[in-house]
């Protein structure tokens, strides 16, 4: 199954993964809040702006930059996001303790093909939230960077993805 309309991995590696994970683990319980069914906290600009790719994206797009906390042994069932189309996601930990899958299934299908997003460490993924997807989280609390590009819900995924890939191409890749 062609996954390029579901997600696209970037070659540019995150330069602040450890700092983001340390930040997530240090957030006080009262500073996490529920938004649209997810446990989230805002990420300060002073952390995000240390990463050349995320900083460059912020120069082109208005963004909502949050960390998502997914408790152990939870499932976010098949869905399409209602209020966003294109996001940049990157798990900070437990890549092998969760599963994100996409499908082109229809309501009538009992059996259908799926495509798994096999997250790699420190890798950003351009993520199409308008395709059916679900997430299973297993034995560990998982933290996820979610960089929502706001104000572009009606812009086609491929157009935004091409723009994000062009931003990546404009940066020299770290060794």
C-alpha positions, 0 to 999 in steps of 0.5 A: 500500500502506498503510504505517501498520502498517510505520512511522510518521514523527513530525513532531517533529524530532530535536534531536541529530542532529549530536551523535549523528553526531559521537559515532558517528564518534568511537567507537573501533573496540573500543567497537563490538560485535556484537549479533544480527548488528549492529554496535552501541554504546550511546548515553550518557544525557547525549546522549539526554536533550538531545532532548525527545522521546527523553527523554519516551519514556524517562519512559514506557518502558524503552529500549535506546538504541544506534547501529547501524553498517551497513558499505557494500554490505551487505544484511540480508535479509527478516526479522522481529525475534525479540525486539522489536516496536516501535522508534524508528529514525532514520538519522544519515547516508546516507539516500539511500545505503540502502533499507529495504523492507517487505512482506506477502509469504507464503512461496509468493509469487514476486512481491510488493508492497513499500513503501519507507521513504524516510527524511527527515533528522532524522525519527524513525520508529516501526518495526514489527519484526514485519512482514517487512522488509529493508535494503540499504546502498550506498556509505557506512557508515551510522549509525542511532539505534535506540531499542528499547522493551523489555518490551513485545514482546506489546503490539500495535504500534498500541497502542504507536504510539498511545502514542508519538504521544501523547507527541509531541503532548504536546510543542510542536514546534520551529520 
